[in-house]
Amino acid sequence: MPSFKGTRLLRLLGLGSTRRSILMLVVSWTLNVAWLGFNYFWQLVPYSVLVAIPVLLLLYSVMALLAYVYWGVKGVREQDEPYASVMVGVIVAITLLYLNYTLLDALISLSQ
């Protein structure tokens, strides 16, 4: 399999393996929930900043999902890892992506 040119970027973002990609998805979702809860209680930043942070974390989650799929398929092809682990990871990643989107949607609906 030829080397993917975005591999350096994925490693720079902390998405250099399947385990790390899932871990970063969980961390980004946890930070998103913590940020929304903290800011809701203290009302520290304006609405535009409050929406920008979850949007950036949502984009990061998409990148982490793509990285997980890339590293998972690469592991299956090169090391004969089972496809089941990739599928379980993709399901977890899509669930966390959905939760990030739901939190962003709830935030937008609260402001209206």
C-alpha positions as CSV (number, residue, x, y, z in Angstrom):
1,M,0.0,0.0,0.0
2,P,1.5,3.3,-1.0
3,S,2.2,5.8,1.8
4,F,-0.6,8.3,2.4
5,K,0.6,11.9,2.1
6,G,-1.5,13.0,5.0
7,T,0.1,10.6,7.4
8,R,2.4,13.3,8.8
9,L,-0.6,15.5,9.5
10,L,-2.5,12.6,11.2
11,R,0.5,11.9,13.4
12,L,0.9,15.5,14.2
13,L,-2.7,15.7,15.4
14,G,-2.2,12.7,17.6
15,L,-4.0,10.3,15.3
16,G,-1.1,8.0,14.5
17,S,-2.7,4.7,15.3
18,T,-6.1,3.1,15.7
19,R,-6.0,3.1,19.5
20,R,-4.9,6.7,19.6
21,S,-7.6,7.8,17.1
22,I,-10.4,6.3,19.3
23,L,-8.8,7.8,22.4
24,M,-8.7,11.2,20.8
25,L,-12.3,10.9,19.8
26,V,-13.3,10.2,23.4
27,V,-11.1,13.0,24.7
28,S,-12.5,15.5,22.2
29,W,-16.1,14.5,23.1
30,T,-15.3,14.7,26.9
31,L,-13.7,18.2,26.4
32,N,-16.7,19.3,24.4
33,V,-19.1,18.3,27.2
34,A,-16.9,19.8,29.9
35,W,-16.5,23.1,27.9
36,L,-20.3,23.4,27.4
37,G,-21.1,22.6,31.0
38,F,-18.4,25.0,32.4
39,N,-19.4,27.8,30.1
40,Y,-23.1,27.3,30.7
41,F,-22.5,27.6,34.4
42,W,-20.2,30.6,34.3
43,Q,-21.2,32.2,30.9
44,L,-17.6,33.2,30.1
45,V,-17.6,33.7,26.4
46,P,-20.0,35.0,23.8
47,Y,-22.3,32.8,21.8
48,S,-20.1,32.8,18.7
49,V,-17.1,31.4,20.6
50,L,-19.4,28.9,22.4
51,V,-20.5,27.5,19.0
52,A,-17.0,27.7,17.4
53,I,-15.4,25.3,19.9
54,P,-17.9,22.4,19.3
55,V,-17.7,23.0,15.6
56,L,-13.9,22.6,15.6
57,L,-14.2,19.5,17.8
58,L,-16.7,18.1,15.4
59,L,-14.3,18.7,12.5
60,Y,-11.6,17.0,14.6
61,S,-13.9,14.1,15.2
62,V,-14.4,13.7,11.5
63,M,-10.7,13.7,10.9
64,A,-10.2,11.2,13.7
65,L,-12.8,8.9,12.2
66,L,-11.1,9.0,8.8
67,A,-7.7,8.4,10.5
68,Y,-9.2,5.4,12.4
69,V,-10.5,3.9,9.2
70,Y,-7.1,4.5,7.4
71,W,-5.0,3.0,10.2
72,G,-7.5,0.1,10.7
73,V,-7.6,-0.9,7.0
74,K,-3.8,-0.5,6.9
75,G,-3.5,-2.9,9.9
76,V,-5.8,-5.4,8.2
77,R,-3.9,-5.4,5.0
78,E,-0.4,-5.4,6.5
79,Q,-0.7,-7.4,9.7
80,D,-3.8,-9.5,9.0
81,E,-5.8,-8.0,11.9
82,P,-9.5,-8.9,12.0
83,Y,-12.0,-6.6,10.3
84,A,-14.3,-6.9,13.3
85,S,-12.0,-4.7,15.4
86,V,-12.2,-2.0,12.7
87,M,-15.9,-2.3,12.5
88,V,-16.3,-1.9,16.3
89,G,-14.0,1.1,16.3
90,V,-16.0,2.7,13.4
91,I,-19.2,2.2,15.3
92,V,-17.7,3.8,18.4
93,A,-16.3,6.7,16.3
94,I,-19.6,7.3,14.5
95,T,-21.5,7.2,17.9
96,L,-19.1,9.8,19.3
97,L,-19.5,11.9,16.1
98,Y,-23.2,11.7,16.5
99,L,-23.0,12.8,20.1
100,N,-20.8,15.7,19.2
101,Y,-23.4,16.7,16.5
102,T,-26.3,16.3,19.0
103,L,-24.6,18.5,21.5
104,L,-23.9,21.2,18.9
105,D,-27.6,21.0,17.8
106,A,-28.8,21.3,21.4
107,L,-26.5,24.3,21.9
108,I,-27.9,26.0,18.9
109,S,-31.5,25.2,19.8
110,L,-30.9,26.6,23.4
111,S,-29.8,29.9,22.0
112,Q,-33.0,30.5,20.0
